[in-house]
Amino acid sequence: MPKSRQTTVTIKTIATAAGVHPSTVSRALREDGEGRVGDETVKRIKELADSLGYEPNPWARSLRTRQSHTLGLVLPRLTEFLARMFEGVEDRAREAGYQAVTASTRDEEAEERRLVRGLVERRVDGLIIATSSAENALLDELHARHVPFQLMNRTSGEHPCVSADDELGGYLATKHLLSHGHSRVAFIAGPRRFSTPTMRMRGYVRAHSDAGIPVDEKLIVESGFDAPAGLASASMLLSLSDRPTAIFTVNDAVAIGVLAAARDLGLRVPQDLAVVGYNDNELSQMLPVPLSTVAIPLEEMGRMAIDLLIEQMQTGRRRSVILQPSLIVRASSGPTARADDRT
């Protein structure tokens, strides 16, 4: 007989229908498998629960287990690049029986602190933080309070993080441009208070050192992370009397701004200016001149961050993992006439 839509199906309802004690139903429906009854009884009770439309109460379960089965994910902003990492986080969290709750800080430290405090007050079981600056007192406070957290993409001190080898990524991009004969390679570096621009800068400097080419400090520009920042920075660099013939950027959004600046100045890419970005956004390969870029395994980064956070929650062990980037060469960084013969 079908149940009324107004009737709330409880464990007692299922117990009555199955002719067993409510504690038997509770043990049969437990997700952790502890205290289970016979397999046939479990199967029968689960089928009956499904047929009656039973939905477990997550709040009651969290009170019983002292776990909310939610994880906080703190992002700087919701961009296509970060969305790919978030998908890895969300998919892996769901597979592990957790729900990811997302908060965006706009890379503002006061907002980061407010949002993290709110997530902790909501009793999330752990945090994935993708907003950390190189020096972040908030992380020290979380560690002192024994709040499990795993950094993602950006590193900070000795705190556990899943990141890409950004020094290697910066090295690969710069070496590629230098090997094409560009002796004046600019770097639009992003904000230096974060680890990702700092490490990509180290790779940029190391590639110059290996090639025996001195770094011109005038060609390194601190910037934001978006396309307008790339446009403004590239416009300044390309107005120099001895302008760069190639520009490496902290990410693909900034590189798109560089392409806009080149267009506005009547420069051809790559004939007059070579450009390499970072992160391999989906848009990069669909531009009129497909963008060379450094790819990092974003979905893998998100999934691994969840795995290491859960490991930390279960064992107390805090681990970091560094993933390998790869250079993807497209049309925007081909060799140019101006690289060897400025006119």
N, C-alpha and C positions, 0 to 999 in steps of 0.2 A: 504494500500500500504506500503510495507516494507520500512523503512528508510535506507538511504545510511549509510554505516559504517563510512564515512568521515564526516557526519553531526553531530555536537554537539547538543544534545538535551538540551534545556534550559527551564526555567519556561515559557518564552514567547512562545516557541514551543508548549508546553502543553496547554497554554492558548488559542492559536489560534485553536488548534485541538478541544479543549473542548468548544470553543465559550464563554469564560469567561475572566474577567480581570486578568492580571498576579498576582495582589495582592490576588485574590481569590485562585489561585493555591498555592501561597506562604503560605497562612494561612492553606490551606488543608494539605500541606506536612510538616508542623511544627511538630517536634517530641515531643515538650513539651505540645501540646494540647491547647495552648493559642490562642485565636483569631480564633477559628475554625468556619467554616461555617457548613451548615447542613450535617448530617451524610450521606445522599444519595449522595450529591455533593462530599464529601470527598472520599467516596468509588469509585465514578466514576472517579475522578481525579487521585487517586492512581492507579487504574487499567489501566488508560490511560498512566500514567507515566511509569508503568512497561512494558506495551506493546511497548512503544517507546524506552525503554532502558535508561531512565533517571537516571543519577547518580549525587547526590548532591555534591556540591563543599565544602569540609570540611573547606578549608581556608577562603572562603567567609563567611561561617557560623560563624567561630571563630572570624572574624573581626566584625561581626554584634553583636554577643553575648558577646564578650570579653572573651570567653572561648575556649580553644583548644580541649576540650574533650579528652585530653590525661593525663595520670598519669605517673610520673616517678617512677621506681622501682630500687632501688640501692641495689645490692647484693655483698657479698664479693667475691664469685666465683660461677661458674655454676657446682654444684655437684648434685648427685642424691637426696640428702637430701633437698637442696635448690630448686631443680626443682619441688619437690612436693609442697612446699610452693608457688612457682611461679605459678603453675597450679591453685591453689586456688585463687591467686590474679588475674590472667588473666581471669579465668572463671567468677568471680564475677564482675570484671571491665567491661567485655563485656556485661554481663546482665544489668549493670547499664548505658550502653551507652558510655563507655570510652575505649580507647586503652591504654594498658600498654607498656611503652618504658623502656627497661631494660638496665642497665649499671652495669659492674662488676669492683670492685675496687681492687681486690686481697688483701684486708685488709690493703691497704696502705693509710694513712690519707691524704697525698698530692693528691693522685689520687681521693679519695673520694671528697675532696673539689673541684677539677677541674670538676669532672663529675656532681656533684650537681649544681655547678654554671652554667654549660652548659645546664642542664635540666631546670633550672629556666629561663635562657635567652631564651629558646625555648618556654617559656610561658606555661609549663605544669600547669594544674590546681591544682595539689597537688603532694606530694611525699610519697612513702612508702620506709623507710630506714631500711635495715636489717644489716647494717655494723657498727652501733654506738659502740664506746668504752665507758667505764664507765664515763669518763670525756671528753666531746666533745664540744669545743667552737663553732663549726660550727652550732650545733643545737640551741644554744643560739642566734646566728646571724640570723638564719632562723626565729625563733620565734619573734625576734625584728623587722624583716622586714614583719611580718604577712604572711609568706609563710606557707600554710597548710601542715603539715607532720604528719605521723604516724609511729612510730617505730614498728618493727616486730622482734620477737624472742629475741633480745638483748635490755636491758633497759639502760637508761642513765638519771640520775638525776630524775627530776619530769616530764620529757617530756612524752607525751602519748604513750603507747606501748601495743601491744598485745603479750604476752609472755606466756611460760609455767612456772609452779611452779618448777623451777629448783632446789631449795633447797629440796623440797619434793622428786624430782626425785633422787637426790644424796643420800638422806636419805634411800629411798626404796632399791636402789641398794646395798648400804653398809650394811644395816640391813640384807638383804638377805644373803650376804656373811658371816657376823658375826654369823648369826643364824645357819649356816652350820658348825660352829666350827672353822672358820678361825680367828685367833687372830692377824695375820699379814696381813692386807689388804692394798695393795698399791693403790695410786691414781695417774694416769697420767692425769694431770690437764688442759692441754692446756694453752694458754697465759692468764695471770691474768689480763690484762688490759680490758678484756671483762667481761660483767656481767654473761654470762652463765657458764664459768668455776668457777667464784667466788661463785655463788650461789650453784653449785653442790658441791663445796668444803665445804660450810657451812653444807650441808646435810650429807656429809661424816663425818665431825667432830661431828655433833649432834648424829649420829648413834653410834659412838664410846662412846660418853658421856653417852648415854642412856644404853649402854651395860656395862658400867663400865670398858672400856678398853682404856688405854691412847693411844693417837695418837703418832706414831713414825715419826718425821719430815723427817727422811731419806727415808721414804716410799712415800713421796709426791714429784712429779717431774713436773716441768713446761715443757711444750712441745708445738709443733705445733699442727695443726688439722688433719694432714694426716697420712697415714700408715707408711711412712719412719720415722716420728717422734715417732710413737708407737714402731717401731722396735728398734730404738736407745734407747729410754727410758726404754723399757722392758729389753733389753740386759744389761743395767747398773743395774737395780733393781735385776735381776736374778743372777747377779754376786756377790751380797752381801753374806757374810758368813752366815748371818741369813736372807735368802731371804724370800720374801713374798710367801704365799701359794695361794693368790688370788690377782687379779688386777682389779680395776674398772677404766674405761677410760672415758674421756670427751666426746667421740663420738665413733661410730662404726668403722670409718676409722682407728682411733688410735688402737682400739681393734684388728683389722685385723693385724696390725703391731705386736701386742703382740703375737698373734697366730703364726706368722712367727718366732718370737724370740724363742718361746717355741719349735717349730719344730726344729730350728737350734741347740738348746741345748739338744735335745732328751727328752724333757719333754712332758708328755701326758696331754691332756686337756679332762676332768677335773681331772683325777686321781692325777696328780702332780701339776696342777695349774688351778684354777678356774678363769674365765674371764667374766666380765659383761661390755657391751658397753652402748651407749646412742644414741637415735634417731630412732632405728629400721629401718635401711636401708633395702631395699628389698633383698639385697645380704646376709644379716645377717642370714636369715633362710635357705639359700641354701648352706652354707659352709659345708665342711666335718663334722665338729662338729658345729651344729647350735648354733648361738651366743645368749646368754641371753642379754637382753637390756632393756632400758627404752624407751617407746614409747610416743611421744607427738603428738597431733592432728594437723599435719602440714597443711593439706588442709583447715581445719577449721580456723587455724590461719591466713592463707592468705585471706580467704573470709571475716573474721571478720575485718582484717586490712583495707580492702577496705570500708566496711560498716562504720567503725568509721571515716575514712578519709572523706568520702562523708558527713557524719553527721557534721564533723568539718567545711567543706567547706560551708555547707548550714546554719549552726547555730552558728558557732564559738565555740561550746562546744568541749573541749578536754578531752577524756576519755581513761583510761587504763583498760585492761581486762587480767586476769590471768587464763589460762586453766590448766586442771589437767593432769599430766602424769600417766602412768601405767607401772608396771613392767611386763615384759614378760620373763618367765623362760624357757630356753631351755637347751640343753645338756651341754653347756660350763661351767655351774656353779653348777654342782652337788657336793655333799659332797665328800671329798677326804680323803684317809687314812692319808696323810701327814698333814692335818689340825690338827689332834689330836695327832699324833704320828710321830714326825720327826725322821728320821733315819740318 
